[in-house]
Amino acid sequence: MSRTSLPTVRSARIGLLQISLAGALWGTGGLAVQLIRDIMPMSVLTISAYRMLIAAIVLVVVVLVVGRGGPLRALVKERPVHAVAVGCGTAAYQAFYFGAVVTAGVTVATAIALGLAPVLLSISDAARERRLIPLPKVMVLIAALAGLVLVSGFADIAGTAAPQSGLGILLAMASGTTYAVTTVLGRTLAQRADPLVLTTATTTTGALVLLSIGVLAGPTGPILTTDPAALGWLIYLGVFTMAMAYGLLYAGLRTTPGSTAVIASLLEPVTAAVSAALFLSERLPPTGIAGTILILTAVAGISARPRAPRGQP
């Protein structure tokens, strides 16, 4: 490896670490949702809308405080359709996923929604580069998907076990496909925009979309709370699992291919499973442990030697 490639490889590994941290933060979201719903029966759609709204408010304040309002206006002015598409996609794949959880259960929804994205992006990368998927990448995919199935098979963080249905499978497929497309679009924007600015623009758009969906669908439970614990967990969801996590995602996407990014983000169900075992007293069975090991192995596999840009060894 030449000296000129070292910064690139180092940057790629830092980017992968950022995306892995984002996945870990997302994984704590299920625990927070369950704790909120233990306090009051707020719907997951309402919680998700609060999550994005709180994140948008925090991000806008931070952007103004650090003087990034100009770049934010420039991004919205120069690439309005692109920024809105990523924001809408972010809101859409979450809404599709929650719908899949309700109609098909957590196991089916998680396995299909999170499992479909890396497959689609790996195929897309191979088609764009006019080559077969490399055997090491195939092995990583197999390990990641097998681990995902094993982990999601028991990690029912939402506490529901809806019967499998055709609608739920379609919603999960829509979630996975939207996640893949949004990752590609987000990576394109991440090459041109500051992560903080990009996260603010897309999160604000997503918040408006989810709030609109909530208004049109009508409330299915309480929409307001004064309970300090519930408010605290809502703030945690917005600040850490949305604002911070997506900032890390977009920062990592600057140097990480989309197909690699979604494999790294599979740390989300691993974190969810471990959180459930530690804080909700859910037993981590051997299959869950095996799935966790497989996913961690897959993430270690993609981080072992990040792909250098063409023209470099």
MARTI-418841 format. One record per residue (C-alpha): x, y, z; residue number from 1. Coordinates in steps of 0.25 Angstrom, whole numbers. Layout:
// MARTI-418841
      c1      c2      c3   gudo
       X       Y       Z    NUM
...
//
This chain:
// MARTI-418841
      c1      c2      c3   gudo
       0       0       0      1
       6      14      -4      2
       7      25       6      3
      -3      33      -2      4
     -14      23       1      5
     -12      23      16      6
     -21      35      19      7
     -31      29      10      8
     -32      16      17      9
     -31      23      30     10
     -43      32      26     11
     -51      20      22     12
     -49      13      35     13
     -53      26      43     14
     -65      27      34     15
     -68      12      37     16
     -67      15      51     17
     -76      27      51     18
     -87      18      44     19
     -85       7      54     20
     -87      17      65     21
    -100      22      58     22
    -105       8      57     23
    -102       6      72     24
    -110      18      75     25
    -122      14      67     26
    -122       1      74     27
    -124       8      87     28
    -137      14      81     29
    -145       2      83     30
    -142       2      98     31
    -146      16      99     32
    -159      14      92     33
    -163       2     101     34
    -160      11     113     35
    -169      22     108     36
    -180      12     105     37
    -179       6     119     38
    -182      20     124     39
    -193      23     114     40
    -199      16     102     41
    -193      26      92     42
    -193      21      77     43
    -180      18      71     44
    -184      28      59     45
    -186      39      70     46
    -173      35      77     47
    -165      35      63     48
    -171      49      60     49
    -167      55      73     50
    -153      48      71     51
    -151      56      58     52
    -157      69      62     53
    -149      69      75     54
    -136      66      66     55
    -140      77      56     56
    -142      87      67     57
    -128      84      73     58
    -121      84      60     59
    -127      97      55     60
    -122     103      69     61
    -108      97      67     62
    -107     102      53     63
    -111     116      57     64
    -101     116      69     65
     -89     111      61     66
     -92     121      49     67
     -96     110      39     68
    -109     117      35     69
    -102     121      22     70
     -98     107      17     71
    -112     102      21     72
    -119     112      12     73
    -109     109       1     74
    -112      94       2     75
    -127      97       1     76
    -126     107     -10     77
    -116      99     -19     78
    -121      85     -16     79
    -135      86     -11     80
    -141      74     -18     81
    -129      65     -14     82
    -130      70       1     83
    -145      68       2     84
    -144      54      -5     85
    -134      49       6     86
    -143      55      17     87
    -156      49      11     88
    -148      36      10     89
    -144      36      24     90
    -158      38      29     91
    -164      28      19     92
    -155      16      23     93
    -158      18      37     94
    -173      19      35     95
    -172       7      26     96
    -164      -1      37     97
    -174       3      48     98
    -185      -2      39     99
    -178     -15      36    100
    -176     -17      51    101
    -191     -15      54    102
    -196     -24      43    103
    -185     -35      42    104
    -177     -34      55    105
    -163     -29      59    106
    -156     -42      54    107
    -162     -41      40    108
    -161     -26      39    109
    -146     -25      44    110
    -141     -37      36    111
    -147     -32      23    112
    -146     -17      24    113
    -131     -17      29    114
    -127     -30      21    115
    -132     -25       8    116
    -124     -12       8    117
    -110     -17       8    118
    -114     -28      -3    119
    -120     -17     -12    120
    -108      -8     -10    121
     -98     -19     -13    122
    -105     -23     -26    123
    -106      -8     -30    124
     -91      -6     -27    125
     -87     -18     -35    126
     -96     -14     -47    127
     -91       0     -47    128
     -76      -5     -47    129
     -80     -16     -57    130
     -74     -27     -49    131
     -79     -39     -40    132
     -80     -37     -25    133
     -66     -41     -19    134
     -66     -54     -12    135
     -62     -47       1    136
     -73     -38       0    137
     -83     -49      -2    138
     -78     -56      10    139
     -79     -43      19    140
     -94     -42      13    141
     -97     -56      17    142
     -91     -55      31    143
     -99     -41      33    144
    -112     -47      28    145
    -111     -60      36    146
    -108     -52      48    147
    -119     -42      46    148
    -129     -53      45    149
    -124     -60      57    150
    -124     -47      65    151
    -137     -42      60    152
    -144     -55      63    153
    -144     -52      78    154
    -142     -37      80    155
    -157     -33      81    156
    -154     -19      87    157
    -167     -14      84    158
    -174     -25      92    159
    -183     -29      81    160
    -184     -41      72    161
    -194     -38      61    162
    -197     -50      52    163
    -190     -50      39    164
    -197     -44      27    165
    -195     -41      13    166
    -197     -26      15    167
    -186     -26      26    168
    -177     -33      17    169
    -179     -22       6    170
    -177     -11      16    171
    -164     -17      21    172
    -159     -18       7    173
    -164      -4       4    174
    -156       0      16    175
    -143      -7      12    176
    -144      -2      -2    177
    -146      12       3    178
    -135      11      12    179
    -125       6       1    180
    -130      18      -8    181
    -129      28       3    182
    -115      23       7    183
    -110      25      -8    184
    -116      39      -9    185
    -111      43       5    186
     -97      38       1    187
     -97      47     -11    188
    -101      59      -3    189
     -91      56       8    190
     -80      57      -2    191
     -84      72      -4    192
     -90      77       9    193
     -86      78      23    194
     -92      67      32    195
     -98      76      42    196
    -104      84      31    197
    -109      72      23    198
    -115      66      36    199
    -122      78      39    200
    -129      80      25    201
    -133      65      24    202
    -138      64      38    203
    -146      76      37    204
    -152      71      25    205
    -155      57      31    206
    -161      63      43    207
    -171      71      34    208
    -174      58      27    209
    -177      50      39    210
    -185      61      46    211
    -194      62      33    212
    -195      47      33    213
    -199      47      47    214
    -210      58      45    215
    -216      51      33    216
    -216      37      40    217
    -222      43      52    218
    -217      40      66    219
    -217      26      71    220
    -214      29      86    221
    -209      40      94    222
    -201      51      87    223
    -197      60      99    224
    -190      56     112    225
    -185      64     124    226
    -178      52     131    227
    -163      55     133    228
    -158      41     130    229
    -166      40     117    230
    -161      54     113    231
    -147      51     116    232
    -148      38     107    233
    -154      46      96    234
    -143      56      97    235
    -133      45      97    236
    -139      39      84    237
    -138      52      77    238
    -124      57      82    239
    -117      44      82    240
    -124      34      72    241
    -127      44      62    242
    -119      57      62    243
    -106      51      67    244
    -108      37      60    245
    -111      43      46    246
    -100      53      47    247
     -91      42      49    248
     -97      34      38    249
     -95      46      28    250
     -81      48      33    251
     -78      34      31    252
     -84      33      17    253
     -74      43      12    254
     -64      31      11    255
     -72      19      12    256
     -80      12       1    257
     -95      10       3    258
     -94      -5       3    259
     -83      -5      13    260
     -91       6      22    261
    -104      -2      23    262
     -96     -15      27    263
     -89      -6      38    264
    -103      -1      42    265
    -107     -15      45    266
    -101     -12      59    267
    -115      -6      62    268
    -122     -20      64    269
    -110     -25      72    270
    -110     -13      81    271
    -126     -14      83    272
    -124     -29      87    273
    -113     -26      97    274
    -121     -14     102    275
    -133     -23     104    276
    -125     -33     111    277
    -118     -23     121    278
    -130     -14     124    279
    -143     -21     121    280
    -139     -34     127    281
    -141     -41     113    282
    -133     -54     112    283
    -122     -54     102    284
    -123     -69      96    285
    -112     -76      89    286
    -118     -72      75    287
    -117     -58      79    288
    -103     -59      84    289
     -99     -66      71    290
    -106     -55      62    291
     -99     -44      70    292
     -85     -51      67    293
     -89     -53      52    294
     -92     -38      51    295
     -80     -34      58    296
     -72     -43      50    297
     -78     -37      37    298
     -75     -23      42    299
     -61     -27      45    300
     -60     -33      31    301
     -63     -20      24    302
     -54     -12      33    303
     -42     -21      32    304
     -38     -15      18    305
     -46      -3      13    306
     -46      -2      -2    307
     -37       9      -7    308
     -41      18     -18    309
     -39      13     -32    310
     -24      16     -37    311
     -19      13     -23    312
     -13       0     -18    313
//
